């Protein structure tokens, strides 16, 4: 008798443990979603309006970069034809006046498929004439005097914000990569009003 009673008691205890574990996992998921990292298109509680998708079709690649359309118009997939040298390679667009004074939000995915050969130096964003666009305070420090974002700091699809200075911006943006071999690197872009 004691043996059957102990088996029933163990089943009840195991069931309670399973239910408690499910509640903990569910609560953790909800809390993570509430605290969550902003990604492109997500509305944060203090935002007046959700970010607007920035169309990445029609951008011009240069020095061995290929661009493919992503699943959405604000998404592109970047590959390089082997290792990019010191002179850099990237893509640009010159019809972006709508970004003047706005905050550009970039999200990077599948970074781990690519290789970076210089201190994990990943990408920099430039205005015309090689003037760097500096990320706002949600990004880690930039690498070197040429202001590259580190690949480690662009992980997890985290939205990195760049305030587009209306005094420096003339309508053109460059994405520049150097000393890297890019493989299926995905970027999504959107923008919002600056505060």
C-alpha positions as CSV (number, residue, x, y, z in Angstrom):
1,X,0.0,0.0,0.0
2,X,2.7,2.4,1.0
3,X,4.4,1.8,-2.4
4,X,1.2,2.8,-4.4
5,X,0.6,5.8,-2.2
6,X,4.2,7.0,-2.7
7,X,3.9,6.6,-6.5
8,X,0.7,8.7,-6.5
9,X,2.3,11.3,-4.3
10,X,5.4,11.4,-6.7
11,X,3.1,11.8,-9.7
12,X,1.3,14.7,-8.0
13,X,4.6,16.3,-7.0
14,X,6.0,15.9,-10.6
15,X,2.8,17.4,-12.1
16,X,3.0,20.4,-9.7
17,X,6.7,20.9,-10.6
18,X,5.8,20.8,-14.3
19,X,3.0,23.4,-13.9
20,X,5.3,25.6,-11.8
21,X,8.1,25.4,-14.4
22,X,5.6,26.3,-17.2
23,X,4.4,29.3,-15.2
24,X,8.0,30.5,-14.6
25,X,8.9,30.1,-18.3
26,X,5.7,31.9,-19.4
27,X,6.3,34.8,-16.9
28,X,9.9,35.1,-18.0
29,X,8.8,35.3,-21.6
30,X,6.3,38.0,-20.8
31,X,8.8,40.0,-18.8
32,X,11.5,39.7,-21.5
33,X,9.0,41.0,-24.1
34,X,8.1,43.9,-21.8
35,X,11.7,44.9,-21.2
36,X,12.8,43.8,-24.7
37,X,15.4,45.3,-27.0
38,X,14.0,47.7,-29.6
39,X,14.2,46.3,-33.1
40,X,13.2,48.0,-36.4
41,X,9.5,48.7,-36.5
42,X,8.8,48.2,-32.8
43,X,7.1,51.0,-30.9
44,X,8.6,51.9,-27.6
45,X,6.2,53.2,-24.9
46,X,7.6,56.8,-25.1
47,X,7.5,57.0,-28.9
48,X,4.8,59.2,-30.4
49,X,4.6,57.0,-33.5
50,X,6.2,53.7,-34.5
51,X,9.3,53.9,-36.7
52,X,8.7,54.1,-40.4
53,X,10.4,51.5,-42.7
54,X,13.2,53.0,-44.9
55,X,13.2,51.5,-48.4
56,X,16.5,49.8,-49.0
57,X,15.8,48.9,-52.7
58,X,17.6,50.9,-55.3
59,X,20.8,51.5,-53.2
60,X,24.0,51.4,-55.2
61,X,26.7,48.8,-54.1
62,X,30.4,49.6,-54.7
63,X,33.8,47.7,-54.6
64,X,32.7,44.1,-54.7
65,X,29.5,44.3,-52.6
66,X,26.3,42.6,-53.8
67,X,22.9,43.6,-52.5
68,X,19.8,41.4,-52.6
69,X,16.3,42.3,-51.6
70,X,15.1,41.0,-48.3
71,X,11.6,39.8,-47.5
72,X,10.5,43.5,-46.9
73,X,11.4,46.7,-48.7
74,X,13.4,47.9,-45.6
75,X,15.6,44.8,-45.6
76,X,18.6,43.8,-47.7
77,X,21.1,41.0,-47.7
78,X,24.8,41.9,-48.3
79,X,27.6,39.7,-49.6
80,X,31.2,40.5,-50.6
81,X,33.2,38.9,-53.3
82,X,35.8,37.6,-50.9
83,X,37.7,39.7,-48.4
84,X,37.2,43.5,-48.5
85,X,40.5,45.3,-48.4
86,X,41.7,48.5,-46.6
87,X,40.0,50.8,-49.1
88,X,36.6,49.5,-48.1
89,X,33.4,48.6,-49.9
90,X,29.8,49.3,-49.3
91,X,26.6,50.8,-50.7
92,X,25.0,54.2,-50.9
93,X,21.9,56.2,-51.7
94,X,21.6,59.8,-52.6
95,X,17.9,60.5,-52.4
96,X,17.4,60.5,-48.6
97,X,16.4,64.1,-47.8
98,X,13.5,62.7,-45.8
99,X,16.0,61.6,-43.1
100,X,17.2,65.1,-42.3
101,X,16.9,65.6,-38.6
102,X,15.4,62.1,-38.0
103,X,16.7,59.1,-36.1
104,X,17.8,56.2,-38.3
105,X,17.4,52.8,-36.7
106,X,19.5,49.9,-38.1
107,X,19.2,46.3,-37.1
108,X,21.8,43.7,-38.2
109,X,21.2,40.0,-38.4
110,X,23.3,36.9,-39.2
111,X,26.6,38.7,-38.4
112,X,28.1,35.5,-37.2
113,X,28.2,34.2,-40.8
114,X,30.7,36.9,-41.8
115,X,34.4,37.3,-40.9
116,X,36.0,40.5,-39.5
117,X,39.7,40.8,-39.7
118,X,40.5,44.0,-37.9
119,X,39.6,44.2,-34.2
120,X,36.0,43.0,-34.9
121,X,35.6,46.3,-36.9
122,X,32.2,45.9,-38.6
123,X,30.5,48.9,-40.3
124,X,30.4,52.7,-40.3
125,X,27.8,55.0,-41.6
126,X,28.9,58.2,-43.4
127,X,27.5,61.4,-44.8
128,X,29.0,62.7,-48.0
129,X,32.8,63.4,-48.0
130,X,33.5,60.6,-45.5
131,X,32.0,62.4,-42.5
132,X,31.0,59.7,-40.0
133,X,27.5,59.5,-38.6
134,X,27.8,58.8,-34.9
135,X,25.3,56.5,-33.2
136,X,23.3,57.9,-30.3
137,X,23.9,56.7,-26.8
138,X,22.4,53.2,-27.2
139,X,25.6,51.9,-28.9
140,X,29.0,51.0,-27.5
141,X,32.1,53.1,-28.3
142,X,33.3,53.1,-31.9
143,X,36.5,51.5,-33.0
144,X,39.4,53.7,-34.2
145,X,39.6,57.2,-35.6
146,X,37.5,56.2,-38.6
147,X,34.5,55.4,-36.3
148,X,33.6,51.8,-37.1
149,X,30.9,50.0,-35.1
150,X,32.1,46.7,-33.5
151,X,30.5,43.5,-34.8
152,X,30.0,42.5,-31.1
153,X,27.9,45.6,-30.4
154,X,25.6,45.0,-33.4
155,X,24.4,41.5,-32.4
156,X,21.0,40.2,-31.6
157,X,19.0,42.4,-34.0
158,X,19.3,45.2,-31.5
159,X,18.3,48.5,-33.1
160,X,21.2,50.9,-33.2
161,X,20.1,54.6,-33.5
162,X,21.8,57.3,-35.5
163,X,20.6,60.9,-35.3
164,X,20.9,62.4,-38.8
165,X,22.5,65.9,-38.3
166,X,20.6,68.3,-40.5
167,X,23.7,70.5,-40.8
168,X,25.9,67.8,-42.0
169,X,23.4,65.7,-44.1
170,X,23.0,66.6,-47.8
171,X,20.8,63.6,-48.7
172,X,23.4,60.9,-49.1
173,X,24.4,58.0,-46.8
174,X,27.2,55.4,-47.2
175,X,27.5,52.1,-45.4
176,X,31.2,51.2,-45.4
177,X,32.8,47.9,-44.6
178,X,36.5,47.3,-44.4
179,X,38.7,44.2,-43.9
180,X,35.8,41.8,-43.8
181,X,34.3,38.9,-45.7
182,X,30.5,39.4,-45.7
183,X,28.2,36.4,-46.0
184,X,24.4,36.9,-46.0
185,X,24.5,39.8,-43.7
186,X,21.0,41.2,-43.3
187,X,20.2,44.8,-42.5
188,X,16.8,46.3,-41.7
189,X,16.3,50.0,-41.6
190,X,13.6,52.4,-40.3
191,X,13.5,55.9,-39.0
192,X,11.5,58.0,-36.5
193,X,11.3,61.7,-35.4
194,X,14.2,62.7,-33.2
195,X,13.3,63.9,-29.8
